[in-house]
Amino acid sequence: MPIYEFRCLKCGNVQEVIVTKSESDSVEMKCNACESSDLERVLSAASYTMGASGSGPQPSVSTKTCGENTCGTLNIPGPTR
Ligand SMILES: [Zn+2]
């Protein structure tokens, strides 16, 4: 079952939501801190972010529209070759 992370664009609160397939098209998310609906979906990267402990470059997620869906692209910083 997919777990999505949503980041509030207003207060920066991140919450994890388990979305079932039937819900994924119609689910309406609200920030559980400030109740803003201005949320962006980020890829769940718990194993990666747990090792990063807040310092150094963080992976960033850019979302784009793919047909009717929104796709997230995880940009992991690293050395440039
Ligand atoms: Zn919020």
PDB file of the backbone (N, CA, C, O) and the ligand in Angstrom, with CONECT records:
HET     ZN  A 101       1
ATOM      1  N   MET A   1       0.854  -1.197   0.000  1.00  0.00           N
ATOM      2  CA  MET A   1       0.000   0.000   0.000  1.00  0.00           C
ATOM      3  C   MET A   1       0.887   1.243   0.000  1.00  0.00           C
ATOM      4  O   MET A   1       1.792   1.370   0.825  1.00  0.00           O
ATOM      5  N   PRO A   2       0.630   2.126  -0.900  1.00  0.00           N
ATOM      6  CA  PRO A   2       1.532   3.287  -0.993  1.00  0.00           C
ATOM      7  C   PRO A   2       1.360   4.246   0.174  1.00  0.00           C
ATOM      8  O   PRO A   2       0.246   4.526   0.617  1.00  0.00           O
ATOM      9  N   ILE A   3       2.472   4.730   0.650  1.00  0.00           N
ATOM     10  CA  ILE A   3       2.438   5.771   1.675  1.00  0.00           C
ATOM     11  C   ILE A   3       2.952   7.047   1.039  1.00  0.00           C
ATOM     12  O   ILE A   3       4.070   7.098   0.527  1.00  0.00           O
ATOM     13  N   TYR A   4       2.135   8.057   1.076  1.00  0.00           N
ATOM     14  CA  TYR A   4       2.530   9.328   0.504  1.00  0.00           C
ATOM     15  C   TYR A   4       2.883  10.300   1.619  1.00  0.00           C
ATOM     16  O   TYR A   4       2.301  10.280   2.704  1.00  0.00           O
ATOM     17  N   GLU A   5       3.834  11.132   1.321  1.00  0.00           N
ATOM     18  CA  GLU A   5       4.130  12.210   2.248  1.00  0.00           C
ATOM     19  C   GLU A   5       3.654  13.505   1.611  1.00  0.00           C
ATOM     20  O   GLU A   5       3.879  13.770   0.430  1.00  0.00           O
ATOM     21  N   PHE A   6       3.000  14.285   2.422  1.00  0.00           N
ATOM     22  CA  PHE A   6       2.536  15.583   1.963  1.00  0.00           C
ATOM     23  C   PHE A   6       3.220  16.655   2.779  1.00  0.00           C
ATOM     24  O   PHE A   6       3.306  16.564   4.004  1.00  0.00           O
ATOM     25  N   ARG A   7       3.706  17.669   2.091  1.00  0.00           N
ATOM     26  CA  ARG A   7       4.328  18.782   2.795  1.00  0.00           C
ATOM     27  C   ARG A   7       3.434  19.989   2.636  1.00  0.00           C
ATOM     28  O   ARG A   7       3.019  20.336   1.530  1.00  0.00           O
ATOM     29  N   CYS A   8       3.145  20.622   3.757  1.00  0.00           N
ATOM     30  CA  CYS A   8       2.323  21.821   3.730  1.00  0.00           C
ATOM     31  C   CYS A   8       3.167  22.978   3.194  1.00  0.00           C
ATOM     32  O   CYS A   8       4.272  23.237   3.670  1.00  0.00           O
ATOM     33  N   LEU A   9       2.619  23.660   2.196  1.00  0.00           N
ATOM     34  CA  LEU A   9       3.356  24.781   1.621  1.00  0.00           C
ATOM     35  C   LEU A   9       3.276  26.016   2.512  1.00  0.00           C
ATOM     36  O   LEU A   9       4.032  26.970   2.331  1.00  0.00           O
ATOM     37  N   LYS A  10       2.381  25.995   3.449  1.00  0.00           N
ATOM     38  CA  LYS A  10       2.227  27.168   4.315  1.00  0.00           C
ATOM     39  C   LYS A  10       3.109  27.089   5.545  1.00  0.00           C
ATOM     40  O   LYS A  10       3.836  28.030   5.862  1.00  0.00           O
ATOM     41  N   CYS A  11       3.041  25.951   6.240  1.00  0.00           N
ATOM     42  CA  CYS A  11       3.765  25.877   7.513  1.00  0.00           C
ATOM     43  C   CYS A  11       4.897  24.849   7.477  1.00  0.00           C
ATOM     44  O   CYS A  11       5.674  24.738   8.425  1.00  0.00           O
ATOM     45  N   GLY A  12       4.984  24.106   6.385  1.00  0.00           N
ATOM     46  CA  GLY A  12       6.091  23.169   6.260  1.00  0.00           C
ATOM     47  C   GLY A  12       5.874  21.848   6.975  1.00  0.00           C
ATOM     48  O   GLY A  12       6.767  21.002   7.006  1.00  0.00           O
ATOM     49  N   ASN A  13       4.714  21.668   7.541  1.00  0.00           N
ATOM     50  CA  ASN A  13       4.414  20.416   8.228  1.00  0.00           C
ATOM     51  C   ASN A  13       4.380  19.262   7.226  1.00  0.00           C
ATOM     52  O   ASN A  13       3.793  19.382   6.151  1.00  0.00           O
ATOM     53  N   VAL A  14       5.002  18.162   7.581  1.00  0.00           N
ATOM     54  CA  VAL A  14       4.999  16.989   6.716  1.00  0.00           C
ATOM     55  C   VAL A  14       4.216  15.885   7.409  1.00  0.00           C
ATOM     56  O   VAL A  14       4.452  15.574   8.576  1.00  0.00           O
ATOM     57  N   GLN A  15       3.291  15.306   6.678  1.00  0.00           N
ATOM     58  CA  GLN A  15       2.527  14.203   7.241  1.00  0.00           C
ATOM     59  C   GLN A  15       2.503  13.052   6.256  1.00  0.00           C
ATOM     60  O   GLN A  15       2.517  13.234   5.038  1.00  0.00           O
ATOM     61  N   GLU A  16       2.466  11.873   6.825  1.00  0.00           N
ATOM     62  CA  GLU A  16       2.411  10.677   6.002  1.00  0.00           C
ATOM     63  C   GLU A  16       0.973  10.189   5.931  1.00  0.00           C
ATOM     64  O   GLU A  16       0.255  10.173   6.930  1.00  0.00           O
ATOM     65  N   VAL A  17       0.578   9.802   4.757  1.00  0.00           N
ATOM     66  CA  VAL A  17      -0.788   9.346   4.563  1.00  0.00           C
ATOM     67  C   VAL A  17      -0.747   8.061   3.749  1.00  0.00           C
ATOM     68  O   VAL A  17      -0.088   7.980   2.713  1.00  0.00           O
ATOM     69  N   ILE A  18      -1.454   7.075   4.235  1.00  0.00           N
ATOM     70  CA  ILE A  18      -1.606   5.854   3.466  1.00  0.00           C
ATOM     71  C   ILE A  18      -2.832   6.013   2.574  1.00  0.00           C
ATOM     72  O   ILE A  18      -3.945   6.225   3.056  1.00  0.00           O
ATOM     73  N   VAL A  19      -2.614   5.910   1.296  1.00  0.00           N
ATOM     74  CA  VAL A  19      -3.695   6.132   0.345  1.00  0.00           C
ATOM     75  C   VAL A  19      -3.988   4.829  -0.375  1.00  0.00           C
ATOM     76  O   VAL A  19      -3.114   4.241  -1.012  1.00  0.00           O
ATOM     77  N   THR A  20      -5.203   4.400  -0.266  1.00  0.00           N
ATOM     78  CA  THR A  20      -5.582   3.213  -1.007  1.00  0.00           C
ATOM     79  C   THR A  20      -5.845   3.585  -2.456  1.00  0.00           C
ATOM     80  O   THR A  20      -6.068   4.749  -2.791  1.00  0.00           O
ATOM     81  N   LYS A  21      -5.815   2.598  -3.278  1.00  0.00           N
ATOM     82  CA  LYS A  21      -5.886   2.883  -4.707  1.00  0.00           C
ATOM     83  C   LYS A  21      -7.184   3.580  -5.092  1.00  0.00           C
ATOM     84  O   LYS A  21      -7.190   4.486  -5.927  1.00  0.00           O
ATOM     85  N   SER A  22      -8.264   3.158  -4.487  1.00  0.00           N
ATOM     86  CA  SER A  22      -9.550   3.742  -4.850  1.00  0.00           C
ATOM     87  C   SER A  22      -9.658   5.190  -4.388  1.00  0.00           C
ATOM     88  O   SER A  22     -10.436   5.970  -4.935  1.00  0.00           O
ATOM     89  N   GLU A  23      -8.868   5.539  -3.374  1.00  0.00           N
ATOM     90  CA  GLU A  23      -8.953   6.896  -2.852  1.00  0.00           C
ATOM     91  C   GLU A  23      -8.028   7.866  -3.581  1.00  0.00           C
ATOM     92  O   GLU A  23      -8.228   9.080  -3.542  1.00  0.00           O
ATOM     93  N   SER A  24      -7.031   7.324  -4.235  1.00  0.00           N
ATOM     94  CA  SER A  24      -5.936   8.174  -4.669  1.00  0.00           C
ATOM     95  C   SER A  24      -6.359   9.244  -5.669  1.00  0.00           C
ATOM     96  O   SER A  24      -5.665  10.248  -5.828  1.00  0.00           O
ATOM     97  N   ASP A  25      -7.464   9.046  -6.331  1.00  0.00           N
ATOM     98  CA  ASP A  25      -7.901  10.045  -7.299  1.00  0.00           C
ATOM     99  C   ASP A  25      -8.705  11.168  -6.658  1.00  0.00           C
ATOM    100  O   ASP A  25      -8.758  12.287  -7.169  1.00  0.00           O
ATOM    101  N   SER A  26      -9.326  10.846  -5.533  1.00  0.00           N
ATOM    102  CA  SER A  26     -10.282  11.800  -5.001  1.00  0.00           C
ATOM    103  C   SER A  26      -9.938  12.273  -3.594  1.00  0.00           C
ATOM    104  O   SER A  26     -10.657  13.074  -2.998  1.00  0.00           O
ATOM    105  N   VAL A  27      -8.838  11.768  -3.084  1.00  0.00           N
ATOM    106  CA  VAL A  27      -8.520  12.115  -1.697  1.00  0.00           C
ATOM    107  C   VAL A  27      -8.216  13.610  -1.589  1.00  0.00           C
ATOM    108  O   VAL A  27      -7.520  14.190  -2.423  1.00  0.00           O
ATOM    109  N   GLU A  28      -8.748  14.196  -0.558  1.00  0.00           N
ATOM    110  CA  GLU A  28      -8.503  15.617  -0.344  1.00  0.00           C
ATOM    111  C   GLU A  28      -7.767  15.785   0.961  1.00  0.00           C
ATOM    112  O   GLU A  28      -8.260  15.431   2.032  1.00  0.00           O
ATOM    113  N   MET A  29      -6.590  16.327   0.847  1.00  0.00           N
ATOM    114  CA  MET A  29      -5.725  16.390   2.016  1.00  0.00           C
ATOM    115  C   MET A  29      -5.777  17.772   2.636  1.00  0.00           C
ATOM    116  O   MET A  29      -5.900  18.792   1.958  1.00  0.00           O
ATOM    117  N   LYS A  30      -5.678  17.758   3.943  1.00  0.00           N
ATOM    118  CA  LYS A  30      -5.519  19.015   4.658  1.00  0.00           C
ATOM    119  C   LYS A  30      -4.361  18.867   5.616  1.00  0.00           C
ATOM    120  O   LYS A  30      -4.122  17.796   6.173  1.00  0.00           O
ATOM    121  N   CYS A  31      -3.655  19.946   5.794  1.00  0.00           N
ATOM    122  CA  CYS A  31      -2.592  19.947   6.786  1.00  0.00           C
ATOM    123  C   CYS A  31      -3.205  19.739   8.160  1.00  0.00           C
ATOM    124  O   CYS A  31      -4.180  20.399   8.521  1.00  0.00           O
ATOM    125  N   ASN A  32      -2.628  18.817   8.926  1.00  0.00           N
ATOM    126  CA  ASN A  32      -3.189  18.582  10.248  1.00  0.00           C
ATOM    127  C   ASN A  32      -2.677  19.581  11.277  1.00  0.00           C
ATOM    128  O   ASN A  32      -3.023  19.502  12.455  1.00  0.00           O
ATOM    129  N   ALA A  33      -1.862  20.509  10.830  1.00  0.00           N
ATOM    130  CA  ALA A  33      -1.371  21.547  11.746  1.00  0.00           C
ATOM    131  C   ALA A  33      -2.115  22.861  11.534  1.00  0.00           C
ATOM    132  O   ALA A  33      -2.554  23.493  12.495  1.00  0.00           O
ATOM    133  N   CYS A  34      -2.258  23.272  10.271  1.00  0.00           N
ATOM    134  CA  CYS A  34      -2.877  24.573  10.025  1.00  0.00           C
ATOM    135  C   CYS A  34      -4.099  24.461   9.123  1.00  0.00           C
ATOM    136  O   CYS A  34      -4.722  25.468   8.790  1.00  0.00           O
ATOM    137  N   GLU A  35      -4.440  23.243   8.729  1.00  0.00           N
ATOM    138  CA  GLU A  35      -5.636  22.973   7.942  1.00  0.00           C
ATOM    139  C   GLU A  35      -5.604  23.612   6.563  1.00  0.00           C
ATOM    140  O   GLU A  35      -6.642  23.748   5.915  1.00  0.00           O
ATOM    141  N   SER A  36      -4.433  24.000   6.119  1.00  0.00           N
ATOM    142  CA  SER A  36      -4.317  24.470   4.760  1.00  0.00           C
ATOM    143  C   SER A  36      -4.437  23.292   3.805  1.00  0.00           C
ATOM    144  O   SER A  36      -4.002  22.183   4.112  1.00  0.00           O
ATOM    145  N   SER A  37      -5.024  23.542   2.662  1.00  0.00           N
ATOM    146  CA  SER A  37      -5.079  22.482   1.646  1.00  0.00           C
ATOM    147  C   SER A  37      -3.966  22.661   0.626  1.00  0.00           C
ATOM    148  O   SER A  37      -3.934  21.980  -0.399  1.00  0.00           O
ATOM    149  N   ASP A  38      -3.056  23.580   0.913  1.00  0.00           N
ATOM    150  CA  ASP A  38      -1.918  23.812   0.037  1.00  0.00           C
ATOM    151  C   ASP A  38      -0.817  22.796   0.328  1.00  0.00           C
ATOM    152  O   ASP A  38       0.204  23.117   0.935  1.00  0.00           O
ATOM    153  N   LEU A  39      -1.046  21.588  -0.110  1.00  0.00           N
ATOM    154  CA  LEU A  39      -0.065  20.548   0.153  1.00  0.00           C
ATOM    155  C   LEU A  39       0.566  20.089  -1.150  1.00  0.00           C
ATOM    156  O   LEU A  39      -0.083  20.038  -2.195  1.00  0.00           O
ATOM    157  N   GLU A  40       1.839  19.760  -1.064  1.00  0.00           N
ATOM    158  CA  GLU A  40       2.457  19.119  -2.209  1.00  0.00           C
ATOM    159  C   GLU A  40       2.840  17.711  -1.804  1.00  0.00           C
ATOM    160  O   GLU A  40       3.241  17.452  -0.670  1.00  0.00           O
ATOM    161  N   ARG A  41       2.707  16.823  -2.751  1.00  0.00           N
ATOM    162  CA  ARG A  41       3.028  15.441  -2.463  1.00  0.00           C
ATOM    163  C   ARG A  41       4.509  15.231  -2.677  1.00  0.00           C
ATOM    164  O   ARG A  41       5.063  15.643  -3.696  1.00  0.00           O
ATOM    165  N   VAL A  42       5.133  14.605  -1.741  1.00  0.00           N
ATOM    166  CA  VAL A  42       6.551  14.280  -1.895  1.00  0.00           C
ATOM    167  C   VAL A  42       6.698  12.778  -1.839  1.00  0.00           C
ATOM    168  O   VAL A  42       5.877  12.077  -1.247  1.00  0.00           O
ATOM    169  N   LEU A  43       7.736  12.302  -2.451  1.00  0.00           N
ATOM    170  CA  LEU A  43       7.968  10.872  -2.430  1.00  0.00           C
ATOM    171  C   LEU A  43       8.406  10.438  -1.045  1.00  0.00           C
ATOM    172  O   LEU A  43       9.173  11.127  -0.372  1.00  0.00           O
ATOM    173  N   SER A  44       7.916   9.307  -0.640  1.00  0.00           N
ATOM    174  CA  SER A  44       8.334   8.759   0.631  1.00  0.00           C
ATOM    175  C   SER A  44       9.767   8.267   0.509  1.00  0.00           C
ATOM    176  O   SER A  44      10.061   7.348  -0.255  1.00  0.00           O
ATOM    177  N   ALA A  45      10.629   8.876   1.253  1.00  0.00           N
ATOM    178  CA  ALA A  45      12.039   8.494   1.189  1.00  0.00           C
ATOM    179  C   ALA A  45      12.563   8.381   2.599  1.00  0.00           C
ATOM    180  O   ALA A  45      13.618   8.921   2.934  1.00  0.00           O
ATOM    181  N   ALA A  46      11.822   7.678   3.414  1.00  0.00           N
ATOM    182  CA  ALA A  46      12.114   7.636   4.840  1.00  0.00           C
ATOM    183  C   ALA A  46      13.511   7.086   5.115  1.00  0.00           C
ATOM    184  O   ALA A  46      14.232   7.616   5.960  1.00  0.00           O
ATOM    185  N   SER A  47      13.887   6.047   4.416  1.00  0.00           N
ATOM    186  CA  SER A  47      15.183   5.440   4.695  1.00  0.00           C
ATOM    187  C   SER A  47      16.311   6.381   4.323  1.00  0.00           C
ATOM    188  O   SER A  47      17.390   6.341   4.913  1.00  0.00           O
ATOM    189  N   TYR A  48      16.051   7.225   3.341  1.00  0.00           N
ATOM    190  CA  TYR A  48      17.093   8.158   2.930  1.00  0.00           C
ATOM    191  C   TYR A  48      17.187   9.322   3.905  1.00  0.00           C
ATOM    192  O   TYR A  48      18.276   9.690   4.346  1.00  0.00           O
ATOM    193  N   THR A  49      16.031   9.901   4.240  1.00  0.00           N
ATOM    194  CA  THR A  49      16.051  11.091   5.076  1.00  0.00           C
ATOM    195  C   THR A  49      16.448  10.765   6.510  1.00  0.00           C
ATOM    196  O   THR A  49      16.970  11.627   7.217  1.00  0.00           O
ATOM    197  N   MET A  50      16.210   9.541   6.943  1.00  0.00           N
ATOM    198  CA  MET A  50      16.585   9.192   8.298  1.00  0.00           C
ATOM    199  C   MET A  50      18.099   9.191   8.469  1.00  0.00           C
ATOM    200  O   MET A  50      18.603   9.432   9.566  1.00  0.00           O
ATOM    201  N   GLY A  51      18.808   8.927   7.408  1.00  0.00           N
ATOM    202  CA  GLY A  51      20.247   8.926   7.507  1.00  0.00           C
ATOM    203  C   GLY A  51      20.847  10.308   7.357  1.00  0.00           C
ATOM    204  O   GLY A  51      22.029  10.510   7.633  1.00  0.00           O
ATOM    205  N   ALA A  52      20.031  11.268   6.918  1.00  0.00           N
ATOM    206  CA  ALA A  52      20.578  12.567   6.584  1.00  0.00           C
ATOM    207  C   ALA A  52      20.610  13.513   7.783  1.00  0.00           C
ATOM    208  O   ALA A  52      21.370  14.482   7.791  1.00  0.00           O
ATOM    209  N   SER A  53      19.798  13.238   8.779  1.00  0.00           N
ATOM    210  CA  SER A  53      19.795  13.944  10.051  1.00  0.00           C
ATOM    211  C   SER A  53      19.894  15.463   9.942  1.00  0.00           C
ATOM    212  O   SER A  53      20.487  16.101  10.811  1.00  0.00           O
ATOM    213  N   GLY A  54      19.343  16.033   8.926  1.00  0.00           N
ATOM    214  CA  GLY A  54      19.152  17.476   8.888  1.00  0.00           C
ATOM    215  C   GLY A  54      20.328  18.306   8.424  1.00  0.00           C
ATOM    216  O   GLY A  54      20.168  19.509   8.217  1.00  0.00           O
ATOM    217  N   SER A  55      21.485  17.732   8.254  1.00  0.00           N
ATOM    218  CA  SER A  55      22.604  18.532   7.778  1.00  0.00           C
ATOM    219  C   SER A  55      23.034  18.061   6.398  1.00  0.00           C
ATOM    220  O   SER A  55      22.784  16.921   6.006  1.00  0.00           O
ATOM    221  N   GLY A  56      23.672  18.942   5.683  1.00  0.00           N
ATOM    222  CA  GLY A  56      24.120  18.578   4.354  1.00  0.00           C
ATOM    223  C   GLY A  56      22.998  18.716   3.347  1.00  0.00           C
ATOM    224  O   GLY A  56      21.878  19.079   3.705  1.00  0.00           O
ATOM    225  N   PRO A  57      23.285  18.434   2.112  1.00  0.00           N
ATOM    226  CA  PRO A  57      22.273  18.582   1.066  1.00  0.00           C
ATOM    227  C   PRO A  57      21.129  17.598   1.271  1.00  0.00           C
ATOM    228  O   PRO A  57      21.339  16.436   1.620  1.00  0.00           O
ATOM    229  N   GLN A  58      19.947  18.076   1.053  1.00  0.00           N
ATOM    230  CA  GLN A  58      18.761  17.252   1.205  1.00  0.00           C
ATOM    231  C   GLN A  58      18.189  16.928  -0.174  1.00  0.00           C
ATOM    232  O   GLN A  58      18.283  17.730  -1.103  1.00  0.00           O
ATOM    233  N   PRO A  59      17.607  15.762  -0.289  1.00  0.00           N
ATOM    234  CA  PRO A  59      16.938  15.472  -1.550  1.00  0.00           C
ATOM    235  C   PRO A  59      15.733  16.377  -1.714  1.00  0.00           C
ATOM    236  O   PRO A  59      15.034  16.671  -0.744  1.00  0.00           O
ATOM    237  N   SER A  60      15.495  16.808  -2.902  1.00  0.00           N
ATOM    238  CA  SER A  60      14.335  17.639  -3.152  1.00  0.00           C
ATOM    239  C   SER A  60      13.437  16.933  -4.149  1.00  0.00           C
ATOM    240  O   SER A  60      13.880  16.101  -4.942  1.00  0.00           O
ATOM    241  N   VAL A  61      12.183  17.284  -4.088  1.00  0.00           N
ATOM    242  CA  VAL A  61      11.218  16.639  -4.968  1.00  0.00           C
ATOM    243  C   VAL A  61      10.570  17.695  -5.841  1.00  0.00           C
ATOM    244  O   VAL A  61      10.061  18.700  -5.345  1.00  0.00           O
ATOM    245  N   SER A  62      10.591  17.467  -7.111  1.00  0.00           N
ATOM    246  CA  SER A  62       9.862  18.341  -8.000  1.00  0.00           C
ATOM    247  C   SER A  62       8.696  17.559  -8.578  1.00  0.00           C
ATOM    248  O   SER A  62       8.832  16.399  -8.965  1.00  0.00           O
ATOM    249  N   THR A  63       7.566  18.211  -8.627  1.00  0.00           N
ATOM    250  CA  THR A  63       6.387  17.552  -9.170  1.00  0.00           C
ATOM    251  C   THR A  63       6.075  18.121 -10.538  1.00  0.00           C
ATOM    252  O   THR A  63       6.285  19.304 -10.807  1.00  0.00           O
ATOM    253  N   LYS A  64       5.580  17.270 -11.374  1.00  0.00           N
ATOM    254  CA  LYS A  64       5.179  17.710 -12.693  1.00  0.00           C
ATOM    255  C   LYS A  64       3.915  16.962 -13.077  1.00  0.00           C
ATOM    256  O   LYS A  64       3.573  15.939 -12.485  1.00  0.00           O
ATOM    257  N   THR A  65       3.254  17.474 -14.045  1.00  0.00           N
ATOM    258  CA  THR A  65       2.011  16.856 -14.460  1.00  0.00           C
ATOM    259  C   THR A  65       2.271  15.850 -15.570  1.00  0.00           C
ATOM    260  O   THR A  65       2.845  16.174 -16.609  1.00  0.00           O
ATOM    261  N   CYS A  66       1.835  14.628 -15.325  1.00  0.00           N
ATOM    262  CA  CYS A  66       1.962  13.585 -16.324  1.00  0.00           C
ATOM    263  C   CYS A  66       0.552  13.151 -16.704  1.00  0.00           C
ATOM    264  O   CYS A  66      -0.054  12.334 -16.011  1.00  0.00           O
ATOM    265  N   GLY A  67       0.041  13.677 -17.771  1.00  0.00           N
ATOM    266  CA  GLY A  67      -1.327  13.334 -18.127  1.00  0.00           C
ATOM    267  C   GLY A  67      -2.272  13.836 -17.039  1.00  0.00           C
ATOM    268  O   GLY A  67      -2.306  15.028 -16.735  1.00  0.00           O
ATOM    269  N   GLU A  68      -3.028  12.928 -16.466  1.00  0.00           N
ATOM    270  CA  GLU A  68      -3.988  13.323 -15.455  1.00  0.00           C
ATOM    271  C   GLU A  68      -3.400  13.228 -14.059  1.00  0.00           C
ATOM    272  O   GLU A  68      -4.041  13.628 -13.088  1.00  0.00           O
ATOM    273  N   ASN A  69      -2.207  12.712 -13.949  1.00  0.00           N
ATOM    274  CA  ASN A  69      -1.627  12.479 -12.640  1.00  0.00           C
ATOM    275  C   ASN A  69      -0.456  13.420 -12.399  1.00  0.00           C
ATOM    276  O   ASN A  69       0.090  14.023 -13.323  1.00  0.00           O
ATOM    277  N   THR A  70      -0.097  13.522 -11.152  1.00  0.00           N
ATOM    278  CA  THR A  70       1.084  14.289 -10.795  1.00  0.00           C
ATOM    279  C   THR A  70       2.211  13.320 -10.455  1.00  0.00           C
ATOM    280  O   THR A  70       2.056  12.415  -9.636  1.00  0.00           O
ATOM    281  N   CYS A  71       3.318  13.531 -11.092  1.00  0.00           N
ATOM    282  CA  CYS A  71       4.462  12.674 -10.840  1.00  0.00           C
ATOM    283  C   CYS A  71       5.462  13.432  -9.993  1.00  0.00           C
ATOM    284  O   CYS A  71       5.627  14.644 -10.134  1.00  0.00           O
ATOM    285  N   GLY A  72       6.122  12.709  -9.119  1.00  0.00           N
ATOM    286  CA  GLY A  72       7.177  13.334  -8.335  1.00  0.00           C
ATOM    287  C   GLY A  72       8.507  12.817  -8.769  1.00  0.00           C
ATOM    288  O   GLY A  72       8.672  11.620  -9.002  1.00  0.00           O
ATOM    289  N   THR A  73       9.453  13.697  -8.880  1.00  0.00           N
ATOM    290  CA  THR A  73      10.800  13.297  -9.214  1.00  0.00           C
ATOM    291  C   THR A  73      11.712  13.613  -8.036  1.00  0.00           C
ATOM    292  O   THR A  73      11.777  14.753  -7.574  1.00  0.00           O
ATOM    293  N   LEU A  74      12.394  12.619  -7.569  1.00  0.00           N
ATOM    294  CA  LEU A  74      13.267  12.808  -6.425  1.00  0.00           C
ATOM    295  C   LEU A  74      14.660  13.182  -6.930  1.00  0.00           C
ATOM    296  O   LEU A  74      15.312  12.422  -7.646  1.00  0.00           O
ATOM    297  N   ASN A  75      15.089  14.373  -6.531  1.00  0.00           N
ATOM    298  CA  ASN A  75      16.393  14.840  -6.928  1.00  0.00           C
ATOM    299  C   ASN A  75      17.351  14.669  -5.756  1.00  0.00           C
ATOM    300  O   ASN A  75      17.284  15.402  -4.769  1.00  0.00           O
ATOM    301  N   ILE A  76      18.215  13.722  -5.876  1.00  0.00           N
ATOM    302  CA  ILE A  76      19.152  13.448  -4.794  1.00  0.00           C
ATOM    303  C   ILE A  76      20.478  14.132  -5.100  1.00  0.00           C
ATOM    304  O   ILE A  76      21.118  13.836  -6.109  1.00  0.00           O
ATOM    305  N   PRO A  77      20.890  15.052  -4.221  1.00  0.00           N
ATOM    306  CA  PRO A  77      22.131  15.759  -4.464  1.00  0.00           C
ATOM    307  C   PRO A  77      23.333  14.822  -4.348  1.00  0.00           C
ATOM    308  O   PRO A  77      23.337  13.889  -3.544  1.00  0.00           O
ATOM    309  N   GLY A  78      24.303  15.077  -5.130  1.00  0.00           N
ATOM    310  CA  GLY A  78      25.493  14.233  -5.094  1.00  0.00           C
ATOM    311  C   GLY A  78      26.600  14.894  -5.897  1.00  0.00           C
ATOM    312  O   GLY A  78      26.398  15.943  -6.507  1.00  0.00           O
ATOM    313  N   PRO A  79      27.741  14.286  -5.890  1.00  0.00           N
ATOM    314  CA  PRO A  79      28.876  14.858  -6.646  1.00  0.00           C
ATOM    315  C   PRO A  79      28.577  14.866  -8.143  1.00  0.00           C
ATOM    316  O   PRO A  79      27.975  13.937  -8.682  1.00  0.00           O
ATOM    317  N   THR A  80      29.011  15.930  -8.790  1.00  0.00           N
ATOM    318  CA  THR A  80      28.825  16.035 -10.216  1.00  0.00           C
ATOM    319  C   THR A  80      29.993  15.386 -10.936  1.00  0.00           C
ATOM    320  O   THR A  80      31.157  15.662 -10.644  1.00  0.00           O
ATOM    321  N   ARG A  81      29.669  14.542 -11.858  1.00  0.00           N
ATOM    322  CA  ARG A  81      30.738  13.891 -12.590  1.00  0.00           C
ATOM    323  C   ARG A  81      30.973  14.572 -13.928  1.00  0.00           C
ATOM    324  O   ARG A  81      31.846  14.154 -14.689  1.00  0.00           O
TER     325      ARG A  81
HETATM  326 ZN    ZN A 101       0.229  23.579   7.483  1.00  0.00          ZN2+
END
